[in-house]
Amino acid sequence: MKERILRLLKEKKYVELRRDLEKIDASSLADLLMSLQILDFVTIFRLIPKDASLKVFFELDFASATMLLTALSSREAVDLMDDIHLINATKVLDEIDPQKVNSMLKNCSKNTRSNINRLLNYGDDTAGAIMNVKYSVVKNSDSLDEASKILKSNIKLYESLNICYVVDDHGVLVGDLKLSDLLFKTEATTIDEVCNKKILSVKTITNQDDVADLFKRFDITVVPVVDLEGRLVGVITIDNILNILENAATDDIKRMAAIIPGSKSYDKMSAFELFKARIPWLLLLMVSATFTGKIIQSFEAQLASYTILTAFIPMLMDTGGNAGGQSSVSVIRALSLNNISFKDFFKVTFKEFRVAILCSIVLAICNFVKMLIIDRVTVLVALTVCATLVVTVIFAKILGAVLPMTVKRIGLDPAVMVSPFITTIVDALSLLVYFNFATFILGL
């Protein structure tokens, strides 16, 4: 299909090309466009019928959507913005040249311009920044017939919503109304008699993570957004929340791998951009790893008299790092889901301590047998290594539980601070314990 599209484009058979484009679903067409060069991308997008082009735009990734609006003329971009969800528009506008943004906003409809400016003023992590300002609303004093006429005039808003909101004469949110209520509750005379007044809502300044928690806790698909005076200003749908959760999970994974998160996907980043995202933590970890080198240097004499000890250093360091990593990942995930908090500090620590005891005993027994049968070392050497293994695993797992909760408590991101350092700390400790056990048991 891609070859045919490009051939028709090259031969300038635009009528035939347009017919072919109409046969492709929005998701497949977006994937096709994102695989093309920018000039072909924009040319083909211009040939897509307007209704279909909106659906295609929603399927584009963030970088491609930004690139498209940048490449389109101001008039074309304005036409697109007047119809797309404003949350999509404002995020993209943040990445476009300010002069072009000003030109686009000047040509937008007054309502669109007002809504975009309002959204741009909200903090990046607030509910106001992700709300959709296109929604249906009726007054509590309206009759059922009046409400029906209002909703019919805004039928396009119900492609994703099956609910409208009820406000008073001052715009203050007082309830919500299901469309089915208009059909079946004919005995009522006003909306106030029909609407549900026990309604969840969030404020524009509410943190997006708190909004996501609300969706998960109450299993809802949409929530209204009100300003500080309780007036309805927008709605947040489950689609917005899923995007936030996906982006947050991606950023956490990158941070836990010591990579600075970015807005672009991997396939859209150049080698230099990837380098900039990875090199800061690599440099920091390299410098911090010098501590382990210093420890080894300080025990050179013991290693020289018992060289077999050197062979087990990588195993001890890797096992300790893996044990700490297991605990830290589990605790960080539980913290992000609000399954635990700092008040559970001792409960979580004690649980990880019990896990550490069981894991360390099993590992030590298996390793002791392996060292005697396969490595053929003396009992004292095996005892030294296995004793170190027990202490290292216990410490690593406790550290993996304590560090994320402590970092979270002081207001930092555990995914950023914990993973890059936990391995270095455990490595240094395992070496200190190892050489001290060697000195005591082997008499070095």
Secondary structure, DSSP 4 states (H G I P E B T S, - for coil): -HHHHHHHHHTT-HHHHHHHHHTS-HHHHHHHHHTS-HHHHHHHHHHS-HHHHHHHHHHS-HHHHHHHHHHS-HHHHHHHHTTS-HHHHHHHHTTS-HHHHHHHHHHS-HHHHHHHHHHHTS-TTBGGGT-B----EEETTSBHHHHHHHHHHTGGGGGT--EEEEE-TT-BEEEEEEHHHHHH-TT--BHHHHSB-----EETTSBHHHHHHHHHHHT-SEEEEE-TTSBEEEEEEHHHHHHHHHHHHHHHHHHHTT----SS-GGGS-HHHHHHHHHHHHHHHHHHTHHHHHHHHHTHHHHHH-GGGGGGHHHHHHHHHHHHHHHHHHHHHHHHTTS--GGGHHHHHHHHHHHHHHHHHHHHHHHHHHIIIII---HHHHHHHHHHHHHHHHHHHHHHHHHHHHHHHTT--HHHHHHHHHHHHHHHHHHHHHHHHHHHHS--
